[in-house]
Amino acid sequence: MLSITAVIPLYSVEPYLPDLLRSLEAQAPGRYDLDLVFIDDGSPDASGDIVERWLSSSRFPGQLIRQDNAGVSAARNRGMDAASGDWVTFPDSDDLLADDYFAAVARFLGDHADRIDVASTRLLRLREPRPEPEDVHALSFRFAGGDRVVPMVEYPDFFQLNVASAFFRLADLRRAGARFRTGLHASEDALFVAEYLLGVASPRLGLVASASYIYRRRAARDSAVDAFRTDPRAYYERFIDGYEPLMSGCGDRGVPEWLQSMFLYECQWLLPVQLTPDGRAEVLDEAQRETTLRALGGCAQHVSEARLFEYDATALPLESRLLLQVLANRPLPPWVGSYATPGRGAVRLMTPVAAGADVRLVGADGETLVPSDARFTTPDYFGQDVLQVHHAEVDRMPRSVEVDGRPRPIVRRRGAEQIAETTDRHRRRVTGSWGIPGRQRDVRVWKPVAGPDAALGPRVRGLMRVALRLVKRLVRAGLVRRAR
């Protein structure tokens, strides 16, 4: 029989806590023993009292520990110290669990415990006031292949950031001295997972598609996730005090690509929204904006160019990737295009460049085309001034666009594509991604089932590329005829 401890911090969750407790009481039996450790982190409401009454009649053994308010990390550390199960998990007290949650996890661990370092359950979102949860999480593609084990070194787009839907072997955490970092205002759970897995040579992620964790998107928008945007420290602190030291500490062995992907996932929620009225970080002053850019650049220096542009866990826009490339003090790759929108009697071109670059439009006979309209814009990501976009309108399609004397490929928009969709399609073609480009402002990536035991893993794609190159050579040699 497998034993599991659930460590559950409590702070100002009185309206939501009864739903969690009902979902715990409804848990189906299985090959597991469950005990519960609740930490009342100085909650100003009656959360602790509600749990105390519930424990007195619950079928599960448990305890309530009360402490002065010290933050969620300190509460989780206190609960981890009190845990006694073979495995430990850290559900949030305003969320819910499917009725067969622990039974499904126990079945998976019974089959795969000796092959994994952390297990992850499927995340469903309950968006108040909607009554039913939805399978819309950005990383839901991980579960398309069902229950399985994924080697993270081989598949770096498979990673784990939160601890609420994760299960860890308690003995391994204690052996590693794993602790949640106190004082951080965002991503403390992601850094906990990363620091723990950095101690594992080849970490393996267990994906429990059969177990659903239901996270609540509060209608009141008063959760810790919602509140972080109003705290300036949440924009840069996790990078300065978290990701950058972890990455620097990897030394000669190099930063694992899965950790690089975790950083890029964080950027997904930080960079694109800066161009929207509702998402822009108005809470930051000029000095804090500069600090955020330096923090991002410091981390981006530890992300390889290949990983930056091949990352495909989410649809991080090309422009965001190019900003990180320049912040890392690297030139833009030569494959970055000039993106063309043909129209009636005019062609509009949009060319991302490093600030200060010289842009020349070259006609069919090598002449310089003079645009009727030309200008540079600077996308306002935290007030950055290192990445610009050159916009030009000419009366015909140029033969080439030269940036500082070097030609850029011209990539035409297709049909009703938005420019962001065109750039994403181009990047995917260059990097060999098999995903379907997202629509404008989509975050999720639609692609064939990825990972081991999947339709198109990297090995299969590699073999297909080799076969395609061989066919092209045979065609050029006249040994194979093209189909007509």
Secondary structure as UniProt FT lines:
FT   STRAND          2..10
FT   TURN            14..16
FT   HELIX           17..25
FT   STRAND          32..41
FT   HELIX           47..55
FT   TURN            56..57
FT   STRAND          62..67
FT   HELIX           72..82
FT   STRAND          87..89
FT   TURN            93..94
FT   STRAND          96..97
FT   TURN            99..100
FT   HELIX           101..112
FT   HELIX           113..115
FT   STRAND          118..127
FT   TURN            128..129
FT   TURN            138..139
FT   HELIX           140..143
FT   TURN            144..145
FT   STRAND          148..151
FT   TURN            152..154
FT   TURN            156..157
FT   TURN            164..165
FT   STRAND          166..169
FT   HELIX           170..176
FT   HELIX           188..197
FT   TURN            198..199
FT   STRAND          204..217
FT   TURN            219..220
FT   HELIX           224..227
FT   HELIX           228..230
FT   HELIX           233..238
FT   HELIX           239..243
FT   HELIX           244..248
FT   TURN            249..250
FT   HELIX           251..253
FT   HELIX           257..268
FT   TURN            269..270
FT   HELIX           272..275
FT   TURN            277..279
FT   TURN            282..283
FT   HELIX           286..300
FT   TURN            301..302
FT   HELIX           305..310
FT   HELIX           318..327
FT   TURN            328..329
FT   TURN            334..335
FT   STRAND          338..343
FT   TURN            344..345
FT   STRAND          346..354
FT   TURN            355..356
FT   STRAND          359..362
FT   TURN            364..365
FT   STRAND          373..377
FT   TURN            382..383
FT   STRAND          387..394
FT   STRAND          400..403
FT   TURN            404..405
FT   STRAND          406..408
FT   STRAND          410..412
FT   TURN            415..416
FT   HELIX           419..431
FT   TURN            440..441
FT   TURN            452..453
FT   HELIX           458..476
FT   TURN            477..478
//
